[in-house]
């Protein structure tokens, strides 16, 4: 399984990511997920979220997640971009792309990665109030 991980302070450029998509002839599903900062966190209105990561450990944990995914599901490739720093409301902080032979596997893989990320990857968020 091919994997690509980007942890960046730059805005996520979906069109540029889509242009770089490469997939084999036997693949029939591409699932993309975009996690966008909401204007509230709990019952409080916010202007942004500040993301912080312990990047060496985050990369290690993402690698373990990618390995576990490759053993569970027939996925051709995964690309994941997580933004760190201050991300304003209505801007994406996470982009995930999974390419697989069928949609069920692609959706399952995307869910597996996001759930695992939230449980194991050392990326913290701090809501910034109005």
C-alpha positions as a Markdown table, in Angstrom:
| # | Residue | x | y | z |
|---|---|---|---|---|
| 1 | Unk | 0.0 | 0.0 | 0.0 |
| 2 | Unk | 1.3 | 3.4 | -0.9 |
| 3 | Unk | 1.1 | 6.1 | 1.8 |
| 4 | Unk | 1.7 | 9.8 | 1.9 |
| 5 | Unk | 1.5 | 11.9 | 5.1 |
| 6 | Unk | 1.8 | 15.6 | 5.3 |
| 7 | Unk | 1.7 | 17.6 | 8.5 |
| 8 | Unk | 1.8 | 21.3 | 7.6 |
| 9 | Unk | 1.0 | 24.9 | 8.6 |
| 10 | Unk | -0.1 | 25.6 | 5.0 |
| 11 | Unk | -3.7 | 25.7 | 4.0 |
| 12 | Unk | -5.0 | 22.4 | 2.4 |
| 13 | Unk | -5.3 | 22.8 | -1.3 |
| 14 | Unk | -7.9 | 20.2 | -2.4 |
| 15 | Unk | -7.7 | 20.9 | -6.2 |
| 16 | Unk | -3.9 | 20.5 | -6.1 |
| 17 | Unk | -4.2 | 17.3 | -4.2 |
| 18 | Unk | -6.8 | 15.9 | -6.6 |
| 19 | Unk | -4.6 | 16.7 | -9.6 |
| 20 | Unk | -1.8 | 14.6 | -8.1 |
| 21 | Unk | -4.1 | 11.6 | -7.7 |
| 22 | Unk | -2.7 | 8.4 | -9.1 |
| 23 | Unk | -4.5 | 5.1 | -9.2 |
| 24 | Unk | -4.2 | 1.6 | -10.7 |
| 25 | Unk | -6.6 | 0.3 | -13.4 |
| 26 | Unk | -8.2 | -2.2 | -10.9 |
| 27 | Unk | -9.3 | 0.5 | -8.5 |
| 28 | Unk | -12.9 | 1.5 | -8.4 |
| 29 | Unk | -13.3 | 3.8 | -5.4 |
| 30 | Unk | -11.8 | 7.0 | -4.2 |
| 31 | Unk | -13.0 | 8.3 | -0.9 |
| 32 | Unk | -12.0 | 11.8 | 0.2 |
| 33 | Unk | -12.8 | 13.3 | 3.6 |
| 34 | Unk | -12.4 | 16.9 | 4.5 |
| 35 | Unk | -12.5 | 17.9 | 8.2 |
| 36 | Unk | -13.5 | 21.5 | 8.5 |
| 37 | Unk | -13.3 | 23.8 | 11.6 |
| 38 | Unk | -16.7 | 24.5 | 12.9 |
| 39 | Unk | -17.7 | 27.9 | 14.4 |
| 40 | Unk | -18.4 | 26.4 | 17.8 |
| 41 | Unk | -16.7 | 24.0 | 20.2 |
| 42 | Unk | -19.2 | 22.6 | 22.6 |
| 43 | Unk | -21.5 | 25.5 | 23.6 |
| 44 | Unk | -18.9 | 28.2 | 22.8 |
| 45 | Unk | -18.5 | 30.2 | 19.7 |
| 46 | Unk | -14.9 | 30.2 | 18.3 |
| 47 | Unk | -12.9 | 31.9 | 15.6 |
| 48 | Unk | -10.4 | 29.2 | 15.0 |
| 49 | Unk | -8.7 | 26.1 | 16.4 |
| 50 | Unk | -5.0 | 26.0 | 17.1 |
| 51 | Unk | -3.5 | 22.6 | 16.4 |
| 52 | Unk | -0.3 | 21.4 | 17.9 |
| 53 | Unk | 1.6 | 18.2 | 17.3 |
| 54 | Unk | 4.5 | 16.3 | 18.6 |
| 55 | Unk | 5.5 | 15.6 | 15.0 |
| 56 | Unk | 8.0 | 12.8 | 15.4 |
| 57 | Unk | 5.5 | 10.7 | 17.5 |
| 58 | Unk | 2.6 | 11.8 | 15.2 |
| 59 | Unk | 4.5 | 10.5 | 12.2 |
| 60 | Unk | 5.3 | 7.2 | 14.0 |
| 61 | Unk | 1.7 | 6.7 | 15.1 |
| 62 | Unk | 0.3 | 7.5 | 11.6 |
| 63 | Unk | 2.8 | 4.9 | 10.3 |
| 64 | Unk | 1.4 | 2.3 | 12.7 |
| 65 | Unk | -2.1 | 3.2 | 11.6 |
| 66 | Unk | -1.2 | 2.9 | 7.9 |
| 67 | Unk | 0.4 | -0.5 | 8.6 |
| 68 | Unk | -2.6 | -1.8 | 10.5 |
| 69 | Unk | -4.9 | -0.6 | 7.7 |
| 70 | Unk | -2.8 | -2.3 | 5.1 |
| 71 | Unk | -3.2 | -5.6 | 7.0 |
| 72 | Unk | -7.0 | -5.2 | 7.4 |
| 73 | Unk | -8.2 | -4.0 | 4.0 |
| 74 | Unk | -7.2 | -4.2 | 0.4 |
| 75 | Unk | -6.3 | -0.5 | -0.1 |
| 76 | Unk | -4.0 | 0.7 | -2.9 |
| 77 | Unk | -3.1 | 4.0 | -1.4 |
| 78 | Unk | -3.7 | 6.5 | 1.4 |
| 79 | Unk | -2.8 | 10.2 | 1.4 |
| 80 | Unk | -3.4 | 12.2 | 4.6 |
| 81 | Unk | -2.8 | 15.9 | 5.2 |
| 82 | Unk | -3.2 | 17.4 | 8.7 |
| 83 | Unk | -2.8 | 21.1 | 9.2 |
| 84 | Unk | -1.2 | 22.4 | 12.4 |
| 85 | Unk | -1.1 | 26.0 | 13.7 |
| 86 | Unk | -4.1 | 28.3 | 13.7 |
| 87 | Unk | -6.9 | 27.1 | 11.4 |
| 88 | Unk | -9.8 | 29.6 | 11.0 |
| 89 | Unk | -13.5 | 28.6 | 11.1 |
| 90 | Unk | -14.7 | 27.1 | 7.7 |
| 91 | Unk | -11.2 | 26.1 | 6.7 |
| 92 | Unk | -10.1 | 22.4 | 6.5 |
| 93 | Unk | -7.7 | 21.0 | 9.1 |
| 94 | Unk | -7.8 | 17.4 | 7.8 |
| 95 | Unk | -7.9 | 15.8 | 4.3 |
| 96 | Unk | -7.9 | 12.1 | 3.8 |
| 97 | Unk | -7.9 | 10.2 | 0.5 |
| 98 | Unk | -8.3 | 6.4 | 0.2 |
| 99 | Unk | -8.1 | 4.5 | -3.0 |
| 100 | Unk | -9.4 | 0.9 | -3.0 |
| 101 | Unk | -11.0 | -1.6 | -5.3 |
| 102 | Unk | -14.5 | -1.0 | -3.9 |
| 103 | Unk | -16.4 | 1.7 | -2.1 |
| 104 | Unk | -17.0 | -0.3 | 1.1 |
| 105 | Unk | -13.3 | -0.9 | 1.6 |
| 106 | Unk | -12.5 | 2.8 | 0.9 |
| 107 | Unk | -15.1 | 4.1 | 3.3 |
| 108 | Unk | -14.1 | 1.6 | 6.0 |
| 109 | Unk | -10.5 | 2.5 | 5.6 |
| 110 | Unk | -11.2 | 6.2 | 5.9 |
| 111 | Unk | -13.2 | 5.7 | 9.1 |
| 112 | Unk | -10.5 | 3.4 | 10.5 |
| 113 | Unk | -7.9 | 6.1 | 9.9 |
| 114 | Unk | -9.8 | 9.0 | 11.4 |
| 115 | Unk | -10.9 | 7.0 | 14.5 |
| 116 | Unk | -7.4 | 5.7 | 15.0 |
| 117 | Unk | -5.9 | 9.2 | 14.6 |
| 118 | Unk | -8.2 | 10.7 | 17.2 |
| 119 | Unk | -7.3 | 7.9 | 19.7 |
| 120 | Unk | -3.5 | 7.5 | 19.1 |
| 121 | Unk | -1.9 | 10.4 | 17.3 |
| 122 | Unk | -0.5 | 13.2 | 19.4 |
| 123 | Unk | -2.2 | 16.2 | 17.8 |
| 124 | Unk | -4.0 | 18.5 | 20.2 |
| 125 | Unk | -6.5 | 21.2 | 19.5 |
| 126 | Unk | -7.1 | 24.4 | 21.4 |
| 127 | Unk | -10.3 | 26.4 | 20.4 |
| 128 | Unk | -9.7 | 30.1 | 20.1 |
| 129 | Unk | -12.7 | 32.2 | 21.4 |
| 130 | Unk | -14.3 | 35.1 | 19.7 |
